Amino acid sequence: MPPRPYLLLAACAVFAACGDAPTSGVAEPLPDVAALFDADALAAAPRTVACTLSDGAETRCLSITLTSAPTSFTVGPWCPRHVSDGPELAGIWLRDGRVYDVDGAFIQALPEFYDDATWRLFDPETGKINVTDTQVACEAAARPDVDPAYRNHCVECQIDHIDPAATQTYVIPLEPVPADAPAPRVGHAGVGVAFSGVRLDAPAPLDAILGAHTLAPFDDCGGHVNPAAGYHIHAVTDCLAEVEVEAGHAPQLGLALDGYAIHARLDPEGRDAEGLDACRGHTTETLAYHYHVAAPGENAILGCHTGQTGCTLDTPDAVCDASAVRHRGPPPPR
């Protein structure tokens, strides 16, 4: 069996700093996978750090700090402005495994789509759609307890609503450690991180969004903006950078928070991976255990993690102790 690509070690000189190096004076090497992340999306050089994983394992982790938005693809649009707007001016929505264009016609049809006459996201006289097009409106509507003033709105937050200095740091075990038992679902810290420099997130809380008669569309890349978490993806479409690891196998897209590789859903022939477990992982004859993302309409990039997970941190220098935070994390980004 060939070695896992994310365990192959490269010289620390590839980057400006290694961080948290051992006291022997010898620079600690980084895994080769660190070099696969989009350099323009990095807010700091990758480094290795001490970490405590979700079940309490103490180990070494790769620390990746990213800016609040990807640089390798264009984000948006999300909400159309008028019921006459076509799909090129709007994002997408997910329901029951399917992907829908959130164009003006979709906005008009929401009462029938959800069999609920309360839906009315537009002015029937002018056709103008109610959109949270300011930072104040975005923050009031994107929280779990939606401000009543923004019910029946299309919720849209822009990249410029985020502090340009804001970052997120992903602390991922260099070598995966099996969990005591697979988590029942992906936790608030998210699925992992893509090589394109974007957070792969847990399922969007659709019930909370729809309960306020709001719609928070994703762009065509499956992502949207939250003031706290920045741009993040809930569905993998075709925007992420891919790395071929083996001819005929689905390419790798990034790393899960438990250190296992995340691969695309389909191989070059358009075939789904076979023999996946509940977390969407499997082992093949030539590749160690890894995951494959779900179809975009599923609102679940992965079902769960089989390994002990690291951390998602707002401060790059914070210490990762996932065992202390897994039961008291913040609510998931919308």
N, C-alpha and C positions, 0 to 999 in steps of 0.2 A: 504494500500500500504506500503510495507516495506521501511525503509529508504534507501537512496542511499548509496552504500558502501563507496564512496569517501567523504561522509559528516559525517560518524561516526568518533568520536574523540577519540584519544588515548593519553596516557600520553607522555609528551615531553621527558621523560627520556629514551625513546626508542633510541633516538639519542644523539649525543654528544652535540648538540647545537640546539636551536630553532630559534634564531635570531629575531631581530626587535620585541622583546617582549613588551607588554604594560607596562606602567610606574607604575602599581600597585604593582609590585614586584612578581606577580603570573605568572609563566611561561605559555606562550600561547600554547595550545595543538596543535598537528599536526593531520591531518586526517589519519585514518587507512591506506588509500591507499598509503601513503608515504612509508610504510613498505614493499610494494609489489615490489618496484624497486630493481633491482639487485645491491646489496651493492658494488660489485666489480666494477661496472660502475659509481659509484658516485664519483665525485671529491671533494665533500664536503657534510656535513650532510644536509638533507632537513630542511627548515625553513619556517616560515610564515612571510610575508612581506606586507606592504602597496602597493597598485597598482592602476593604473587607466586603465580601460579597453578601448576597441576600440571606443565605443560610449560615453566615458566620465564617466562611472560609477566608483566611488571610493569605493574600497572594500579591502578585505584581500585575499591574494593569497598564494599558495604553490610554493616555489622556489626550483627547482630541478636542480642541476648543475652536468653535466655529462662529462666524458672524451670524447676524440675525436673518440673512437672506442669501440664497444661492447666487452664484455669479455665472454659472454655465448655461442657464436657460432663463427666459423671461417669465416672470410670474404675472398672474391675472390674464384676462379680466374675470370678474366674478358676477356682479349684478348688472343686468341690463337696466337701462334708464327709461325705456318706453316700451309699451306692449308691442310696438311695431319692430323692435330690435330683433335681429336674427342671432343665431348661435355664435357667430364670429364676435359678437359684443358681450358674450356671457360665458359663464362657467358651466359646471356640471353638477348633478345631484345623483345620489345613490339610493336605490330602494329595491329590496328583494332580489339582490344579485344583479340588477341592471343599472346601466348608466344612462342618465337623461340629460339632454341639453337644457339649461335654464335660460331659454330665450323668452321673448315677450309672450309667445303663445303658451309656454309652459306656466308662466306666472298667471296668466288669465285662467288657465285650466286647473289651478290648485284646488278650488272647491270640489271639483269632480275627482281629481287625482287622489285626494284624501277623504272624499265623501264627507265634507264638513263645510257648510255654508259660511262659517265664520271667517274663512280665508278671504282677504281682500287686500292684496299688497299694492294696489294701484288705484288711481283716481279714475272712476268710470267715465267722467266727463272729458278729461284731458288725455287719459292713457298714461300719465306719468306714474312711474313706479316709485314706491317709498323705499329709499335707500339710505343707510347710515353712512353718509358721505363726508362726515367730519370725525375728528378724533374723539370728541366728546360723545357723539352718538355711537361710534364704534365701541367705546369702553362701556357705555351704558347698556348696550344690547348684547355684547359678547360675554357678559358675566352669567353665571348660572341662574341668578334671580333677575331676569330681564326687566329693565325699567319699563313700567307700563306704557310710557310715552312711545316706546319703540316696538310695541307689539304690532303684528302685521307689517313688518318691514323685511326687506331683503338686507341681511347683515353683511357688511363689507368693511374690512379694515385694510388699510394700505401700509406698505412697507415704511413710508415716511411717518407713520404713527408710532414707530418703534424708535427708542433711543439708539442712535447709530453706534454708540459704544457698547450696546448690550451684546452679550455673548452667551452661548451655552456650551458646557463642557461635558463630554461623554467619557466616562471612565469604564473601560471594557477589559475584562481579564485577558491577559496574553495567551493563556491556555485555559480553555473552558473547564469548569468544574461541575460535574453533574449535580443537579438539585436533589434534595431529599425526595421530592415529588414534583412533577411538572406543575407550574402555577395554573390555576383554572382559566386564567386569561392574562393578557398583557397588562402590566401594571401602569401606574401613572407616569413612571419614568419613560415610557415609550418602548417601541420595538427595538430601535437601534439607530444607526446613522448610515447614510448613503455616501458613496465615494464622491458624489456630486456636491457634498457639503450641505446636506439638509437632513433634518430630523424625520425619521420614520415613526409615526405616532400610533398610539393605541386607537381603537375605534372611536370615531366621533360620537359624542353623546346625543344621538339623534332625538331621543325622547325629550330631553330637556329643551333642545332647540325647537322642535315642533310643538311642544306644549305651550309655548308662548306665541304660537302662530308666527314664528319667524322662520326664515330660510337663510342658511349660511352656506352658500354654494362654495364648491371647490373650483379651482381653475382647471384647465385641461390637463395639467400635470398632477391633479389629485390633491392640491394643497390650498391652504388659505392662511391668513395671518391672524394671530392672537397677540394682543399687546404685551402679554407676559412671556410667551414662548417664541415669538417671532413667526416666521414662515415655517410651516410644517406640513407633512404629507400624510393623508389618511388612506390614499389609494395610489398604487403604483401603476402609471400608464406607460408612456413611452419616452419620458423626458430624462431619465436618469442615465448617467454614464455606466457602461457595461465593460467588464473585464473578462476576456475569455480565459478559462482555466483548463479546459479540456475540449478537444474537438468533438462536436456533436452534443455537448452538454450545455444546459442553460448557463449563460454567463453570470458572473458574480456582480452584485450591485453594491454591497456594503457589508457591515458587520452588525450582528445582533448584539444586544446589551449583555448577553451571556457569553460572547466571544465566538460563537459559531458563525460561519459565513452565511450571508443571505444572497440567494440567487434569484434570477428572474423566474417567472412562472413557466415560460415555454422554452423549449430548445430551438435550435435554428430551423428545425422542420415544423415548428408550430405545435409540438406535442407537449402535453402536460406531463409533469413528473409523476412517477408511479410509486406506490407503496409509502405514501406520506402518513405520518402519525397525526395526532390531534393538533400538534403545534405546527404542522406542515414541514416536518423535517424527516430526513431519511439518510441512510448510508448506502452508497453504491459500491460496486466491486472495486472501483478505482479512487473514489473520493470518500473522505471521512464524513462524519455526520454534518449535515448542513440543512438550511431551510430553503424553501421556495415560496415566493410571495403569492398571495391569493389574487383572484381576478379582481379588477377595480371595483366592481359593483358590490363586493362582499362587505365593505366597510370593516375590514379586518385584515391588515397586511399579513400578520401571523396570528395563529390561534392562541399561542402561549409561548413560554420559554421552557426548555427542558433543562437548561443549565442554571447555575446560580448567577444572578444578574449583578452588574455593577451599578453605577450611579449616573444620573443626569443632574448637573450642578449649574447654578447661576453664576458662581464665582470660581474662576479657574484654580485658585489656590486652596479651595475648600477640600477637606479630607473626605474621601469616599468611605462611608460606612453604610452600605445598603441594608444591613441587618437592622439598623436603628431607625431607618426612615421608611421601610416598605409598608408599614401599617399606618403611617401618619403623613403620607405625601399629600401634596396639594391636589385639588380636583383637576381632572384632565383638561388640556386645552380644548377649546371648541373648534 
